[in-house]
Amino acid sequence: KHGESVYEYLRNNPEARLFELANDAEKDVSKLNKEKKEMIENKAPKQAIKSVENAQISIMKSVNDRIKSAQK
């Protein structure tokens, strides 16, 4: 809000602190998407592709859990 210090904003909106975490997670998932695409193109074993998918799910779930926790 206008006139509100960064400290006050973060105190009133603790989930805003998770912005960097969400950005990092987005970068990680993007890298995994690229890796998965390359694996599919190179006909990697389905289990290896599934492992990448599970890593993506884990990252997204972790971020979602942290955001839900901050909103309580």
Salt bridges, closest charged atoms under 4 A:
GLU53 OE2 - LYS36 NZ 2.83
ASP65 OD2 - LYS61 NZ 2.88
